Amino acid sequence: MVEKKVKRLFNDALKRYGLIETGDRILVGLSGGKDSMSLLELLAQRSRIFVPRFQVEAAFVRMTNIPYQNDEDYLLDFASKLNIPLHITETSFDESTDHRQTHCFLCSWYRRKKLFEVAREHQCNKIALGHNKDDIMQTALLNLTFQGQFATMKPMMQMDKFPITLIRPLCLIREHLLKEYAQEHRFHQQLKNCPFEDASHRDDMKGIISQLEKMNPEFEYSLFHAICSHQ
């Protein structure tokens, strides 16, 4: 049941936002979490359908200065079973170079930069990221609260400085559905031990969204409508 719903929302996002075109070479950022693993599996399955014809590859970026453990052998086997090549690379950041930014921002920025490099190396024109609908709503509220602006991650974004487009095919899928999907497919849960994981206020926003949904069960649709209208 959950698989059918996840696939319907996934395909709806592809169609609604025109995320995939014939001839695309898509690099999936594979972190080992439920979202990116679901994304890789869904894209791999979709690529076997005749129209549109596109290719999928994946990349795992190891951050050498953060003790975030992943079972890379498991990820290689997971990608191999999907007939998807997985490129494992690494990067790091020096927090002393910019005291204005958080560890989470620097980690995300350098991982993204490395994904751009891998995409260019393997002639991929799109990078697919595993942000789900909850991630997008949380980011909107975080930016509103701490930056004073109503902005969030877009389903599709053409980069200014790179000939690469970012796509987020899970943008219509709630996190709880992806958790159920991962459990049904028996994805191995990766060990998280990032020392900065609690510093991003995302868990706080999860609690706020939960409270707002209690006040208004339609809050999810209200917020996402406001996000789409603003973009």
Phi and psi in degrees as GROMACS dihedral restraints (atoms count N, CA, C in turn):
[ dihedral_restraints ]
;  ai    aj    ak    al  type     phi  dphi    fc
    3     4     5     6     1   -67.3    20    10
    4     5     6     7     1   -35.2    20    10
    6     7     8     9     1   -62.4    20    10
    7     8     9    10     1   -41.7    20    10
    9    10    11    12     1   -62.9    20    10
   10    11    12    13     1   -41.8    20    10
   12    13    14    15     1   -68.8    20    10
   13    14    15    16     1   -43.0    20    10
   15    16    17    18     1   -60.7    20    10
   16    17    18    19     1   -45.1    20    10
   18    19    20    21     1   -66.6    20    10
   19    20    21    22     1   -35.8    20    10
   21    22    23    24     1   -64.7    20    10
   22    23    24    25     1   -44.9    20    10
   24    25    26    27     1   -68.1    20    10
   25    26    27    28     1   -36.6    20    10
   27    28    29    30     1   -61.6    20    10
   28    29    30    31     1   -50.0    20    10
   30    31    32    33     1   -67.2    20    10
   31    32    33    34     1   -32.6    20    10
   33    34    35    36     1   -63.3    20    10
   34    35    36    37     1   -42.0    20    10
   36    37    38    39     1   -65.4    20    10
   37    38    39    40     1   -42.2    20    10
   39    40    41    42     1   -58.3    20    10
   40    41    42    43     1   -43.3    20    10
   42    43    44    45     1   -76.0    20    10
   43    44    45    46     1   -45.7    20    10
   45    46    47    48     1   -62.3    20    10
   46    47    48    49     1   -41.0    20    10
   48    49    50    51     1  -105.1    20    10
   49    50    51    52     1     5.0    20    10
   51    52    53    54     1    56.8    20    10
   52    53    54    55     1    47.7    20    10
   54    55    56    57     1   -75.3    20    10
   55    56    57    58     1   -24.9    20    10
   57    58    59    60     1  -129.7    20    10
   58    59    60    61     1   137.1    20    10
   60    61    62    63     1  -129.1    20    10
   61    62    63    64     1   159.5    20    10
   63    64    65    66     1   -58.7    20    10
   64    65    66    67     1   133.3    20    10
   66    67    68    69     1    93.7    20    10
   67    68    69    70     1    -4.8    20    10
   69    70    71    72     1   -64.7    20    10
   70    71    72    73     1   143.2    20    10
   72    73    74    75     1  -116.4    20    10
   73    74    75    76     1   113.3    20    10
   75    76    77    78     1  -110.2    20    10
   76    77    78    79     1   127.3    20    10
   78    79    80    81     1  -102.0    20    10
   79    80    81    82     1   120.7    20    10
   81    82    83    84     1   -92.8    20    10
   82    83    84    85     1   127.7    20    10
   84    85    86    87     1   -78.3    20    10
   85    86    87    88     1   104.0    20    10
   87    88    89    90     1   -97.6    20    10
   88    89    90    91     1   112.3    20    10
   90    91    92    93     1   -96.2    20    10
   91    92    93    94     1   -21.1    20    10
   93    94    95    96     1   101.7    20    10
   94    95    96    97     1    -7.3    20    10
   96    97    98    99     1   -81.8    20    10
   97    98    99   100     1   170.0    20    10
   99   100   101   102     1   -59.9    20    10
  100   101   102   103     1   -37.0    20    10
  102   103   104   105     1   -67.9    20    10
  103   104   105   106     1   -51.7    20    10
  105   106   107   108     1   -68.6    20    10
  106   107   108   109     1   -32.5    20    10
  108   109   110   111     1   -70.1    20    10
  109   110   111   112     1   -40.3    20    10
  111   112   113   114     1   -61.9    20    10
  112   113   114   115     1   -43.7    20    10
  114   115   116   117     1   -60.4    20    10
  115   116   117   118     1   -45.7    20    10
  117   118   119   120     1   -63.5    20    10
  118   119   120   121     1   -42.8    20    10
  120   121   122   123     1   -64.7    20    10
  121   122   123   124     1   -43.4    20    10
  123   124   125   126     1   -65.4    20    10
  124   125   126   127     1   -42.0    20    10
  126   127   128   129     1   -69.0    20    10
  127   128   129   130     1   -38.4    20    10
  129   130   131   132     1   -61.7    20    10
  130   131   132   133     1   -43.8    20    10
  132   133   134   135     1   -66.1    20    10
  133   134   135   136     1   -41.0    20    10
  135   136   137   138     1   -67.1    20    10
  136   137   138   139     1   -31.2    20    10
  138   139   140   141     1   -68.3    20    10
  139   140   141   142     1   -15.4    20    10
  141   142   143   144     1   -85.1    20    10
  142   143   144   145     1    -8.1    20    10
  144   145   146   147     1   -82.0    20    10
  145   146   147   148     1   143.7    20    10
  147   148   149   150     1   -62.1    20    10
  148   149   150   151     1   -39.9    20    10
  150   151   152   153     1  -126.6    20    10
  151   152   153   154     1   132.8    20    10
  153   154   155   156     1   -77.3    20    10
  154   155   156   157     1   155.7    20    10
  156   157   158   159     1   -88.5    20    10
  157   158   159   160     1   121.8    20    10
  159   160   161   162     1  -147.9    20    10
  160   161   162   163     1   163.4    20    10
  162   163   164   165     1  -115.4    20    10
  163   164   165   166     1   150.0    20    10
  165   166   167   168     1  -125.7    20    10
  166   167   168   169     1   134.3    20    10
  168   169   170   171     1  -130.9    20    10
  169   170   171   172     1   170.1    20    10
  171   172   173   174     1  -137.4    20    10
  172   173   174   175     1   155.6    20    10
  174   175   176   177     1  -139.2    20    10
  175   176   177   178     1   134.5    20    10
  177   178   179   180     1  -112.3    20    10
  178   179   180   181     1   124.1    20    10
  180   181   182   183     1  -104.1    20    10
  181   182   183   184     1   115.0    20    10
  183   184   185   186     1   -85.6    20    10
  184   185   186   187     1   123.7    20    10
  186   187   188   189     1   -93.7    20    10
  187   188   189   190     1   107.9    20    10
  189   190   191   192     1   -72.1    20    10
  190   191   192   193     1   -23.3    20    10
  192   193   194   195     1  -100.5    20    10
  193   194   195   196     1    12.7    20    10
  195   196   197   198     1  -127.6    20    10
  196   197   198   199     1   127.3    20    10
  198   199   200   201     1   -76.2    20    10
  199   200   201   202     1    65.8    20    10
  201   202   203   204     1  -106.4    20    10
  202   203   204   205     1   105.5    20    10
  204   205   206   207     1   -88.1    20    10
  205   206   207   208     1   135.9    20    10
  207   208   209   210     1  -134.6    20    10
  208   209   210   211     1   146.0    20    10
  210   211   212   213     1   -84.5    20    10
  211   212   213   214     1    90.4    20    10
  213   214   215   216     1   -67.3    20    10
  214   215   216   217     1   -31.3    20    10
  216   217   218   219     1   -63.6    20    10
  217   218   219   220     1   -39.7    20    10
  219   220   221   222     1   -64.3    20    10
  220   221   222   223     1   -42.3    20    10
  222   223   224   225     1   -65.5    20    10
  223   224   225   226     1   -39.4    20    10
  225   226   227   228     1   -62.5    20    10
  226   227   228   229     1   -42.2    20    10
  228   229   230   231     1   -67.6    20    10
  229   230   231   232     1   -40.5    20    10
  231   232   233   234     1   -60.0    20    10
  232   233   234   235     1   -48.1    20    10
  234   235   236   237     1   -66.3    20    10
  235   236   237   238     1   -38.8    20    10
  237   238   239   240     1   -62.3    20    10
  238   239   240   241     1   -40.7    20    10
  240   241   242   243     1   -65.3    20    10
  241   242   243   244     1   -23.1    20    10
  243   244   245   246     1   -91.9    20    10
  244   245   246   247     1     0.9    20    10
  246   247   248   249     1    60.7    20    10
  247   248   249   250     1    38.3    20    10
  249   250   251   252     1  -116.0    20    10
  250   251   252   253     1   125.5    20    10
  252   253   254   255     1   -68.9    20    10
  253   254   255   256     1   134.0    20    10
  255   256   257   258     1  -114.5    20    10
  256   257   258   259     1   124.2    20    10
  258   259   260   261     1  -102.3    20    10
  259   260   261   262     1   121.1    20    10
  261   262   263   264     1  -103.4    20    10
  262   263   264   265     1   125.8    20    10
  264   265   266   267     1  -138.5    20    10
  265   266   267   268     1  -179.6    20    10
  267   268   269   270     1  -147.0    20    10
  268   269   270   271     1   159.0    20    10
  270   271   272   273     1  -156.0    20    10
  271   272   273   274     1  -179.4    20    10
  273   274   275   276     1  -159.9    20    10
  274   275   276   277     1   171.8    20    10
  276   277   278   279     1  -138.5    20    10
  277   278   279   280     1   155.8    20    10
  279   280   281   282     1  -109.6    20    10
  280   281   282   283     1   105.6    20    10
  282   283   284   285     1   -64.1    20    10
  283   284   285   286     1   -18.4    20    10
  285   286   287   288     1   -74.6    20    10
  286   287   288   289     1   -12.5    20    10
  288   289   290   291     1   -79.6    20    10
  289   290   291   292     1   -21.2    20    10
  291   292   293   294     1  -151.6    20    10
  292   293   294   295     1    97.2    20    10
  294   295   296   297     1   -75.4    20    10
  295   296   297   298     1   -11.3    20    10
  297   298   299   300     1   -78.2    20    10
  298   299   300   301     1   -20.1    20    10
  300   301   302   303     1  -104.0    20    10
  301   302   303   304     1   150.1    20    10
  303   304   305   306     1   -78.2    20    10
  304   305   306   307     1   163.0    20    10
  306   307   308   309     1   -58.8    20    10
  307   308   309   310     1   -39.6    20    10
  309   310   311   312     1   -63.0    20    10
  310   311   312   313     1   -41.5    20    10
  312   313   314   315     1   -63.8    20    10
  313   314   315   316     1   -46.9    20    10
  315   316   317   318     1   -64.0    20    10
  316   317   318   319     1   -42.8    20    10
  318   319   320   321     1   -60.8    20    10
  319   320   321   322     1   -47.9    20    10
  321   322   323   324     1   -62.9    20    10
  322   323   324   325     1   -42.0    20    10
  324   325   326   327     1   -64.8    20    10
  325   326   327   328     1   -44.2    20    10
  327   328   329   330     1   -73.3    20    10
  328   329   330   331     1   -33.2    20    10
  330   331   332   333     1   -63.3    20    10
  331   332   333   334     1   -44.3    20    10
  333   334   335   336     1   -62.7    20    10
  334   335   336   337     1   -42.4    20    10
  336   337   338   339     1   -59.3    20    10
  337   338   339   340     1   -42.7    20    10
  339   340   341   342     1   -65.8    20    10
  340   341   342   343     1   -37.7    20    10
  342   343   344   345     1   -61.3    20    10
  343   344   345   346     1   -39.5    20    10
  345   346   347   348     1   -60.0    20    10
  346   347   348   349     1   -42.0    20    10
  348   349   350   351     1   -63.7    20    10
  349   350   351   352     1   -44.7    20    10
  351   352   353   354     1   -64.9    20    10
  352   353   354   355     1   -40.7    20    10
  354   355   356   357     1   -61.6    20    10
  355   356   357   358     1   -44.6    20    10
  357   358   359   360     1   -65.3    20    10
  358   359   360   361     1   -40.7    20    10
  360   361   362   363     1   -60.4    20    10
  361   362   363   364     1   -36.8    20    10
  363   364   365   366     1  -105.2    20    10
  364   365   366   367     1    16.7    20    10
  366   367   368   369     1    57.4    20    10
  367   368   369   370     1    41.1    20    10
  369   370   371   372     1   -91.9    20    10
  370   371   372   373     1   134.7    20    10
  372   373   374   375     1   -97.1    20    10
  373   374   375   376     1    -8.8    20    10
  375   376   377   378     1  -136.8    20    10
  376   377   378   379     1   147.2    20    10
  378   379   380   381     1  -118.3    20    10
  379   380   381   382     1   125.1    20    10
  381   382   383   384     1  -100.5    20    10
  382   383   384   385     1   126.2    20    10
  384   385   386   387     1  -113.6    20    10
  385   386   387   388     1   149.7    20    10
  387   388   389   390     1   -91.4    20    10
  388   389   390   391     1    32.4    20    10
  390   391   392   393     1   -73.3    20    10
  391   392   393   394     1   129.6    20    10
  393   394   395   396     1   -97.2    20    10
  394   395   396   397     1  -177.8    20    10
  396   397   398   399     1   -63.1    20    10
  397   398   399   400     1   -37.1    20    10
  399   400   401   402     1   -65.0    20    10
  400   401   402   403     1   -41.1    20    10
  402   403   404   405     1   -57.3    20    10
  403   404   405   406     1   -42.9    20    10
  405   406   407   408     1   -66.9    20    10
  406   407   408   409     1   -42.1    20    10
  408   409   410   411     1   -67.7    20    10
  409   410   411   412     1   -42.3    20    10
  411   412   413   414     1   -61.7    20    10
  412   413   414   415     1   -41.1    20    10
  414   415   416   417     1   -64.1    20    10
  415   416   417   418     1   -39.3    20    10
  417   418   419   420     1   -60.7    20    10
  418   419   420   421     1   -45.1    20    10
  420   421   422   423     1   -71.0    20    10
  421   422   423   424     1   -35.7    20    10
  423   424   425   426     1   -63.3    20    10
  424   425   426   427     1   -45.2    20    10
  426   427   428   429     1   -65.7    20    10
  427   428   429   430     1   -37.2    20    10
  429   430   431   432     1   -66.0    20    10
  430   431   432   433     1   -40.3    20    10
  432   433   434   435     1   -75.5    20    10
  433   434   435   436     1   -44.4    20    10
  435   436   437   438     1  -104.5    20    10
  436   437   438   439     1   -20.0    20    10
  438   439   440   441     1  -112.1    20    10
  439   440   441   442     1   -11.4    20    10
  441   442   443   444     1    70.0    20    10
  442   443   444   445     1    27.1    20    10
  444   445   446   447     1  -141.9    20    10
  445   446   447   448     1   148.6    20    10
  447   448   449   450     1   -96.2    20    10
  448   449   450   451     1    93.7    20    10
  450   451   452   453     1  -147.0    20    10
  451   452   453   454     1   151.8    20    10
  453   454   455   456     1  -157.1    20    10
  454   455   456   457     1  -171.6    20    10
  456   457   458   459     1   -78.2    20    10
  457   458   459   460     1   137.0    20    10
  459   460   461   462     1   -93.8    20    10
  460   461   462   463     1   150.9    20    10
  462   463   464   465     1   -58.0    20    10
  463   464   465   466     1   -34.3    20    10
  465   466   467   468     1  -143.9    20    10
  466   467   468   469     1   134.7    20    10
  468   469   470   471     1  -144.7    20    10
  469   470   471   472     1   121.8    20    10
  471   472   473   474     1   -81.6    20    10
  472   473   474   475     1   124.9    20    10
  474   475   476   477     1   -74.4    20    10
  475   476   477   478     1   140.7    20    10
  477   478   479   480     1   -73.7    20    10
  478   479   480   481     1   -41.5    20    10
  480   481   482   483     1   -96.0    20    10
  481   482   483   484     1    -5.2    20    10
  483   484   485   486     1  -132.8    20    10
  484   485   486   487     1   146.3    20    10
  486   487   488   489     1   -80.5    20    10
  487   488   489   490     1    51.7    20    10
  489   490   491   492     1  -134.2    20    10
  490   491   492   493     1   142.5    20    10
  492   493   494   495     1  -111.8    20    10
  493   494   495   496     1   132.5    20    10
  495   496   497   498     1   -90.0    20    10
  496   497   498   499     1   133.4    20    10
  498   499   500   501     1  -128.0    20    10
  499   500   501   502     1   150.0    20    10
  501   502   503   504     1  -130.2    20    10
  502   503   504   505     1    81.5    20    10
  504   505   506   507     1   -67.1    20    10
  505   506   507   508     1   -11.5    20    10
  507   508   509   510     1   -95.3    20    10
  508   509   510   511     1    13.6    20    10
  510   511   512   513     1   -64.4    20    10
  511   512   513   514     1   -18.7    20    10
  513   514   515   516     1  -102.3    20    10
  514   515   516   517     1     2.9    20    10
  516   517   518   519     1  -106.4    20    10
  517   518   519   520     1   126.4    20    10
  519   520   521   522     1   -72.6    20    10
  520   521   522   523     1   153.3    20    10
  522   523   524   525     1   -61.3    20    10
  523   524   525   526     1   -38.9    20    10
  525   526   527   528     1   -64.4    20    10
  526   527   528   529     1   -31.3    20    10
  528   529   530   531     1   -68.7    20    10
  529   530   531   532     1   -39.2    20    10
  531   532   533   534     1   -69.0    20    10
  532   533   534   535     1   -32.5    20    10
  534   535   536   537     1   -63.0    20    10
  535   536   537   538     1   -45.7    20    10
  537   538   539   540     1   -64.6    20    10
  538   539   540   541     1   -40.6    20    10
  540   541   542   543     1   -61.0    20    10
  541   542   543   544     1   -45.2    20    10
  543   544   545   546     1   -64.6    20    10
  544   545   546   547     1   -38.6    20    10
  546   547   548   549     1   -66.4    20    10
  547   548   549   550     1   -42.9    20    10
  549   550   551   552     1   -63.9    20    10
  550   551   552   553     1   -34.7    20    10
  552   553   554   555     1   -91.0    20    10
  553   554   555   556     1     1.2    20    10
  555   556   557   558     1    56.8    20    10
  556   557   558   559     1    44.0    20    10
  558   559   560   561     1   -66.7    20    10
  559   560   561   562     1   138.6    20    10
  561   562   563   564     1   -70.5    20    10
  562   563   564   565     1   131.8    20    10
  564   565   566   567     1   -80.9    20    10
  565   566   567   568     1   123.2    20    10
  567   568   569   570     1   -78.3    20    10
  568   569   570   571     1   150.1    20    10
  570   571   572   573     1   -78.2    20    10
  571   572   573   574     1   124.1    20    10
  573   574   575   576     1  -106.0    20    10
  574   575   576   577     1   125.8    20    10
  576   577   578   579     1  -144.9    20    10
  577   578   579   580     1    37.7    20    10
  579   580   581   582     1   -69.5    20    10
  580   581   582   583     1   126.6    20    10
  582   583   584   585     1   -71.2    20    10
  583   584   585   586     1    -9.3    20    10
  585   586   587   588     1  -111.7    20    10
  586   587   588   589     1    10.5    20    10
  588   589   590   591     1   -63.0    20    10
  589   590   591   592     1   -30.7    20    10
  591   592   593   594     1   -89.0    20    10
  592   593   594   595     1     4.6    20    10
  594   595   596   597     1   -93.9    20    10
  595   596   597   598     1     0.4    20    10
  597   598   599   600     1   -93.9    20    10
  598   599   600   601     1    -7.9    20    10
  600   601   602   603     1    69.5    20    10
  601   602   603   604     1     8.6    20    10
  603   604   605   606     1   -66.6    20    10
  604   605   606   607     1   -38.2    20    10
  606   607   608   609     1   -63.7    20    10
  607   608   609   610     1   -35.0    20    10
  609   610   611   612     1   -62.4    20    10
  610   611   612   613     1   -42.9    20    10
  612   613   614   615     1   -66.7    20    10
  613   614   615   616     1   -33.6    20    10
  615   616   617   618     1   -59.5    20    10
  616   617   618   619     1   -42.7    20    10
  618   619   620   621     1   -66.0    20    10
  619   620   621   622     1   -39.1    20    10
  621   622   623   624     1   -65.7    20    10
  622   623   624   625     1   -44.6    20    10
  624   625   626   627     1   -62.0    20    10
  625   626   627   628     1   -39.4    20    10
  627   628   629   630     1   -61.7    20    10
  628   629   630   631     1   -41.6    20    10
  630   631   632   633     1   -66.2    20    10
  631   632   633   634     1   -40.8    20    10
  633   634   635   636     1   -66.5    20    10
  634   635   636   637     1   -33.8    20    10
  636   637   638   639     1   -71.1    20    10
  637   638   639   640     1   -27.5    20    10
  639   640   641   642     1   -69.4    20    10
  640   641   642   643     1   -37.9    20    10
  642   643   644   645     1   -69.5    20    10
  643   644   645   646     1   -40.3    20    10
  645   646   647   648     1  -141.1    20    10
  646   647   648   649     1   103.2    20    10
  648   649   650   651     1   -58.1    20    10
  649   650   651   652     1   -17.7    20    10
  651   652   653   654     1   -94.8    20    10
  652   653   654   655     1    11.1    20    10
  654   655   656   657     1   -58.2    20    10
  655   656   657   658     1   -40.4    20    10
  657   658   659   660     1   -53.1    20    10
  658   659   660   661     1   -46.2    20    10
  660   661   662   663     1   -73.1    20    10
  661   662   663   664     1   -35.6    20    10
  663   664   665   666     1   -64.1    20    10
  664   665   666   667     1   -47.0    20    10
  666   667   668   669     1   -67.3    20    10
  667   668   669   670     1   -43.1    20    10
  669   670   671   672     1   -68.6    20    10
  670   671   672   673     1   -33.3    20    10
  672   673   674   675     1   -64.2    20    10
  673   674   675   676     1   -42.4    20    10
  675   676   677   678     1   -63.6    20    10
  676   677   678   679     1   -39.5    20    10
  678   679   680   681     1   -63.2    20    10
  679   680   681   682     1   -47.9    20    10
  681   682   683   684     1   -66.0    20    10
  682   683   684   685     1   -37.8    20    10
  684   685   686   687     1   -67.4    20    10
  685   686   687   688     1   -38.1    20    10
  687   688   689   690     1   -68.8    20    10
  688   689   690   691     1   -37.3    20    10
